[in-house]
């Protein structure tokens, strides 16, 4: 593997020398990557690891895509201020239906070992749980930052949550993983896997900790709970538009983390931005590249043309979503809330007073005015949301 593989998007490798030695030995490694199906869609943040896995798969290594249908019953406490809601078996099953098709956008699913951790956890008895729990101390589990922060803030840490790292670690034992990939919020869980493998007389897995992709808000990691994510099955136009909405300072990071564009080309984009090139032009290249990965070049080009027409030339999109809403007089904030364009009156006020509302082309800035809603009315909310009344 090239130096770029070990450096691009990587925060830390434990143990780097061990991993390099394994790769040079010619041994075909078992490489583990797990996802809990808390929602039905995989987002761009997950692809940071998937691109790394693809590079290893192309070299002939076995990628184990582990669907944590049993660990989802607990929910990963990493980065959580409160416990995750418990999902039903039906919800978990529904969420996993399209996972393989989504992962197949990057990995060769036919060459991927797909596993569900319910294969072993559903068969365990209470005695097995006690035996597994005896491999870790309370101090080891409670010392993780996520739990310390919650306890200091007066938030509860539930007993079932403390089992999560044990379960993820046991997955590595069952799968005989040589390497495991995860984001830098997963370090505690990944290290638990190494620790448990040693205690159960297995060679400890090396771990590759990757950077976390910042979401569309430009503030925190991309996640579904923060509603700042880009699902890889989103329609091409939606995906393109969301990528165009990211802050300019994230352009290079997105190229590095969620595309396979060569580092040499990314360096050229970096130089162009530093020299004063319009960030929008580089971002258009980024958005088209990412959209093409998941929808093909034809749809990506169509999405690009649509975006330029709508947001650069002021033309209307060809696929305006139609909304069914009762006709009649509305106060503006209630209209926007009914459209689900905003979540509160305060957000509606901000949009309106900042000039972000247009009705049939006319800008509306009076928060207190009323509007008569009728069939065919076009409502623009902000730069991206357009609705046509049925």
C-alpha positions as MATLAB code, in Angstrom:
seq = 'XXXXXXXXXXXXXXXXXXXXXXXXXXXXXXXXXXXXXXXXXXXXXXXXXXXXXXXXXXXXXXXXXXXXXXXXXXXXXXXXXXXXXXXXXXXXXXXXXXXXXXXXXXXXXXXXXXXXXXXXXXXXXXXXXXXXXXXXXXXXXXXXXXXXXXXXXXXXXXXXXXXXXXXXXXXXXXXXXXXXXXXXXXXXXXXXXXXXXXXXXXXXXXXXXXXXXXXXXXXXXXXXXXXXXXXXXXXXXXXXXXXXXXXXXXXXXXXXXXXXXXXXXXXXXXXXXXXXXXXXXXXXXXXXXXXXXXXXXXXXXXXXXXXXXXXXXXXXXXXXXXXXXXXXXXXXXXXXXXXXXXXXXXXXXXXXXXXXXXXXXXXXXXXXXXXXXXXXXXXXXXXXXXXXXX';
ca = [
       0.000    0.000    0.000;
       1.166    3.545   -0.724;
       2.048    6.140    1.900;
      -1.143    7.960    0.912;
      -3.216    5.027    2.183;
      -1.690    5.359    5.661;
      -1.948    9.144    5.773;
      -4.967   10.421    3.841;
      -7.894   10.871    6.193;
      -6.166    8.852    8.919;
      -5.900   10.083   12.507;
      -4.033    7.140   14.027;
      -3.055    3.535   13.331;
      -2.516    1.074   16.174;
      -0.154   -0.679   15.517;
       1.121    0.936   12.286;
       4.326   -1.120   12.092;
       2.341   -4.297   12.657;
      -0.159   -3.400    9.920;
       2.583   -2.490    7.459;
       4.330   -5.773    8.206;
       1.114   -7.750    7.659;
       0.465   -6.024    4.360;
       4.020   -6.662    3.138;
       3.851  -10.329    4.151;
       1.379  -11.170    1.417;
      -1.127  -12.575    3.901;
      -4.744  -11.926    2.980;
      -6.142   -9.988    5.926;
      -9.603  -10.085    7.466;
     -10.668   -6.459    7.665;
     -13.680   -5.603    9.822;
     -16.002   -2.638    9.474;
     -19.261   -2.475   11.401;
     -22.367   -0.330   11.019;
     -25.369   -0.248   13.329;
     -28.628    0.114   11.355;
     -30.127    2.948   13.417;
     -31.550    4.479   10.218;
     -32.279    3.028    6.759;
     -29.667    5.066    4.931;
     -25.898    5.174    4.991;
     -24.467    8.685    4.758;
     -21.307   10.191    3.290;
     -19.580   10.046    6.668;
     -19.551    6.249    6.450;
     -17.777    6.358    3.103;
     -14.599    7.737    4.702;
     -13.903    4.168    5.802;
     -15.466    2.550    2.733;
     -12.904    4.140    0.401;
     -10.107    2.720    2.560;
     -11.780   -0.679    2.529;
     -12.083   -0.558   -1.246;
      -8.323   -0.016   -1.548;
      -7.713   -3.122    0.572;
     -10.347   -5.129   -1.275;
      -8.695   -4.248   -4.574;
      -5.497   -5.767   -3.144;
      -7.304   -9.041   -2.451;
      -7.990   -8.681    1.287;
     -11.293   -9.882    2.760;
     -13.609   -7.072    3.819;
     -16.064   -8.046    6.541;
     -19.069   -5.728    6.484;
     -20.685   -6.319    9.854;
     -24.269   -5.196   10.315;
     -24.783   -4.694   14.021;
     -28.406   -5.729   14.194;
     -27.873   -6.848   17.800;
     -25.651   -4.023   19.025;
     -28.287   -1.640   17.664;
     -30.540   -2.892   20.463;
     -28.210   -1.010   22.807;
     -26.974    1.806   20.598;
     -23.395    3.018   20.521;
     -22.863    5.500   23.395;
     -19.916    7.128   21.621;
     -20.359   10.900   21.569;
     -23.821   10.666   23.137;
     -25.016   12.972   25.909;
     -28.004   10.731   26.571;
     -28.841    7.088   25.905;
     -30.032    6.194   22.409;
     -33.691    5.228   21.980;
     -34.250    1.475   21.788;
     -35.356    0.277   18.343;
     -37.708   -2.635   17.795;
     -36.668   -5.756   15.873;
     -38.994   -4.700   13.060;
     -37.379   -1.248   12.786;
     -33.890   -2.752   12.753;
     -34.862   -5.267   10.060;
     -36.423   -2.543    7.905;
     -33.344   -0.360    8.253;
     -31.013   -3.092    6.966;
     -32.957   -3.897    3.784;
     -31.002   -1.606    1.471;
     -27.625   -1.551    3.238;
     -25.896   -3.934    0.844;
     -27.097   -2.025   -2.211;
     -25.767    1.165   -0.656;
     -22.386   -0.312    0.296;
     -22.196   -1.769   -3.203;
     -21.805    1.750   -4.570;
     -18.169    1.544   -3.401;
     -17.347   -2.047   -2.400;
     -17.704   -5.185   -4.490;
     -20.447   -6.863   -2.465;
     -19.850  -10.230   -4.158;
     -16.338  -10.254   -2.704;
     -17.440   -8.901    0.688;
     -18.131  -11.117    3.690;
     -21.427   -9.811    5.051;
     -22.254  -10.764    8.630;
     -24.902   -9.914   11.242;
     -23.869  -10.023   14.891;
     -27.222  -11.535   15.836;
     -25.634  -14.739   14.473;
     -23.813  -15.166   17.777;
     -25.423  -12.800   20.277;
     -28.932  -14.224   19.802;
     -27.587  -17.648   20.807;
     -25.758  -16.553   23.957;
     -27.072  -17.511   27.380;
     -26.806  -15.426   30.523;
     -23.823  -17.458   31.641;
     -22.048  -16.506   28.417;
     -22.723  -12.821   29.135;
     -21.279  -13.198   32.622;
     -18.195  -14.897   31.214;
     -17.685  -12.114   28.676;
     -18.252   -9.395   31.286;
     -15.557  -10.892   33.491;
     -12.954   -9.885   30.890;
     -13.374   -6.184   31.708;
     -13.391   -4.146   34.917;
     -15.908   -1.468   35.854;
     -13.078    1.070   35.936;
     -12.125    0.256   32.336;
     -15.642    0.903   31.091;
     -16.530    3.954   33.171;
     -13.297    5.756   32.353;
     -14.402    6.358   28.759;
     -14.878   10.068   28.095;
     -18.500    9.732   26.971;
     -19.570    8.266   30.303;
     -17.451   10.638   32.403;
     -18.947   13.664   30.672;
     -22.485   12.417   31.140;
     -21.990   11.565   34.801;
     -20.434   14.963   35.535;
     -23.353   16.648   33.787;
     -25.805   14.707   35.931;
     -27.045   12.504   33.075;
     -27.692    8.807   33.638;
     -25.491    6.062   32.241;
     -27.519    2.900   31.901;
     -26.058   -0.523   32.624;
     -26.884   -1.919   29.181;
     -24.823    0.874   27.570;
     -21.699   -0.330   29.355;
     -22.035   -3.637   27.487;
     -21.661   -2.025   24.063;
     -17.837   -1.985   23.889;
     -17.773   -5.585   25.125;
     -20.112   -6.611   22.331;
     -18.149   -4.777   19.643;
     -14.965   -6.346   21.013;
     -16.523   -9.821   20.938;
     -17.465   -9.272   17.297;
     -13.727   -9.009   16.541;
     -13.062  -12.269   18.372;
     -15.779  -14.161   16.498;
     -14.708  -12.742   13.143;
     -10.985  -13.258   13.861;
     -10.362   -9.722   12.614;
      -6.821   -8.744   11.671;
      -7.750   -5.091   11.223;
     -10.725   -2.943   12.214;
     -11.674    0.472   10.854;
     -13.588    3.195   12.674;
     -13.912    6.934   13.172;
     -11.952    8.762   15.849;
     -15.002    8.690   18.132;
     -14.695    4.885   18.128;
     -11.235    4.563   19.655;
     -12.442    3.157   22.981;
     -14.507    0.444   21.281;
     -11.730   -0.429   18.839;
      -9.162   -0.774   21.612;
     -11.567   -2.986   23.545;
     -11.430   -5.388   20.605;
      -7.639   -5.579   20.783;
      -7.784   -6.130   24.522;
     -10.373   -8.918   24.361;
      -8.577  -10.718   21.535;
      -5.400  -10.831   23.633;
      -7.316  -12.210   26.611;
      -8.876  -14.877   24.426;
      -5.535  -15.935   22.943;
      -5.957  -14.283   19.567;
      -3.507  -11.969   17.836;
      -4.757   -8.422   18.525;
      -6.289   -6.623   15.599;
      -4.623   -3.498   14.285;
      -6.952   -0.530   14.186;
      -7.200    2.290   11.682;
      -8.844    5.400   13.085;
     -10.080    7.806   10.458;
     -11.139   11.432   10.554;
     -14.784   12.262   11.074;
     -16.510   14.032    8.215;
     -17.996   17.356    9.291;
     -21.638   17.688    8.315;
     -23.361   20.212    6.080;
     -23.682   22.657    8.979;
     -19.892   22.954    9.095;
     -19.877   22.506   12.872;
     -20.135   18.909   14.069;
     -19.579   15.444   12.629;
     -22.015   14.274   10.002;
     -24.754   12.287   11.672;
     -28.413   11.521   11.295;
     -29.210   12.712   14.801;
     -27.701   16.143   14.009;
     -29.674   16.254   10.724;
     -26.582   17.507    8.907;
     -26.015   14.440    6.758;
     -26.073   13.554    3.072;
     -27.519   10.102    2.486;
     -25.854    8.199   -0.343;
     -29.259    7.159   -1.707;
     -30.653   10.700   -1.797;
     -31.840   11.875   -5.225;
     -29.048   13.297   -7.363;
     -30.371   16.872   -7.267;
     -30.723   16.792   -3.493;
     -27.242   15.324   -3.032;
     -25.693   17.868   -5.390;
     -27.433   20.773   -3.667;
     -26.420   19.662   -0.188;
     -22.774   19.336   -1.204;
     -22.921   22.837   -2.678;
     -24.212   24.067    0.683;
     -21.160   23.010    2.699;
     -18.884   25.817    3.949;
     -16.024   26.673    1.597;
     -13.410   25.688    4.173;
     -14.566   22.048    3.913;
     -14.070   21.655    0.161;
     -10.578   20.130    0.322;
     -11.479   17.950    3.299;
     -14.448   16.489    1.396;
     -12.198   15.758   -1.599;
      -9.741   13.956    0.693;
     -12.219   12.010    2.771;
     -15.082   11.005    0.491;
     -13.670   10.842   -3.040;
     -10.965    8.840   -4.758;
      -9.564   11.913   -6.516;
      -5.746   11.574   -6.509;
      -3.860   13.641   -3.940;
      -1.938   15.411   -6.718;
      -5.169   16.765   -8.197;
      -6.467   17.768   -4.766;
      -3.255   19.749   -4.228;
      -3.996   21.656   -7.417;
      -7.477   22.520   -6.154;
      -5.941   23.666   -2.864;
      -3.492   25.940   -4.699;
      -6.303   27.376   -6.827;
      -8.325   28.250   -3.722;
      -5.319   29.815   -2.010;
      -4.650   31.846   -5.165;
      -8.142   33.335   -5.000;
     -10.165   31.114   -7.345;
     -13.922   31.182   -6.792;
     -14.681   28.383   -4.275;
     -17.993   27.799   -6.048;
     -16.190   26.554   -9.170;
     -14.159   23.980   -7.198;
     -17.236   22.997   -5.227;
     -19.130   22.298   -8.454;
     -16.393   19.810   -9.387;
     -16.650   18.216   -5.931;
     -20.443   17.953   -6.046;
     -20.410   16.426   -9.519;
     -17.718   13.926   -8.541;
     -19.540   12.713   -5.422;
     -22.945   12.643   -7.122;
     -21.516   10.649  -10.042;
     -20.175    8.025   -7.610;
     -23.675    7.208   -6.415;
     -25.866    8.125   -9.394;
     -23.651    7.903  -12.462;
     -22.095   10.627  -14.589;
     -25.243   11.372  -16.608;
     -27.407   12.162  -13.578;
     -24.544   14.065  -11.955;
     -24.237   16.342  -14.997;
     -28.000   16.835  -15.057;
     -27.919   17.764  -11.362;
     -25.112   20.235  -12.048;
     -27.061   21.858  -14.900;
     -30.183   21.995  -12.753;
     -28.297   23.598   -9.884;
     -26.753   26.249  -12.143;
     -30.121   27.006  -13.741;
     -31.909   27.363  -10.439;
     -29.343   29.062   -8.283;
     -27.219   30.928  -10.801;
     -29.706   31.899  -13.512;
     -32.796   32.076  -11.361;
     -34.751   29.498  -13.388;
     -37.187   27.080  -11.768;
     -36.301   23.398  -11.323;
     -38.146   20.868  -13.434;
     -39.150   18.643  -10.508;
     -40.658   21.007   -7.942;
     -42.228   18.900   -5.170;
     -45.988   19.348   -4.938;
     -47.446   19.692   -1.464;
     -50.989   19.085   -0.362;
     -52.094   21.849    1.964;
     -55.554   23.268    2.665;
     -56.284   26.365    0.610;
     -57.189   29.577    2.420;
     -55.618   32.369    4.467;
     -52.497   31.659    6.544;
     -50.254   33.572    8.869;
     -46.782   33.239    7.354;
     -45.094   31.334   10.203;
     -47.919   28.766   10.320;
     -47.723   28.349    6.551;
     -44.006   27.574    6.697;
     -44.501   25.190    9.616;
     -47.308   23.366    7.763;
     -45.009   23.020    4.769;
     -42.387   21.555    7.153;
     -39.989   24.130    5.720;
     -39.177   25.335    9.246;
     -39.552   23.776   12.662;
     -40.617   26.802   14.725;
     -42.014   30.334   14.596;
     -38.637   31.764   15.529;
     -37.015   30.015   12.564;
     -39.832   31.272   10.332;
     -39.250   34.839   11.549;
     -35.542   34.567   10.776;
     -36.182   33.281    7.238;
     -38.798   35.942    6.495;
     -36.977   38.941    7.953;
     -33.744   37.955    6.184;
     -35.539   37.995    2.827;
     -35.599   34.224    2.386;
     -39.313   33.901    1.512;
     -40.757   34.421   -1.961;
     -44.319   33.633   -3.000;
     -44.953   33.450   -6.743;
     -41.703   35.344   -7.235;
     -42.491   38.183   -4.819;
     -40.265   38.606   -1.785;
     -42.189   38.723    1.510;
     -40.443   40.340    4.484;
     -43.398   41.267    6.743;
     -43.560   38.578    9.416;
     -47.110   39.612   10.442;
     -48.799   39.593    7.048;
     -51.213   36.897    5.895;
     -51.269   35.109    2.569;
     -54.049   33.399    0.647;
     -52.887   29.942   -0.419;
     -54.241   28.589   -3.707;
     -53.541   25.799   -6.168;
     -50.385   26.253   -8.240;
     -48.788   28.759   -5.858;
     -44.980   28.603   -5.807;
     -43.320   29.113   -2.443;
     -39.532   29.575   -2.138;
     -38.065   29.165    1.353;
     -34.377   30.039    1.510;
     -32.149   29.165   -1.423;
     -33.048   25.516   -1.836;
     -36.608   24.769   -0.753;
     -39.308   25.238   -3.401;
     -42.885   24.050   -3.047;
     -45.834   23.969   -5.433;
     -49.296   23.874   -3.846;
     -51.578   21.128   -5.157;
];
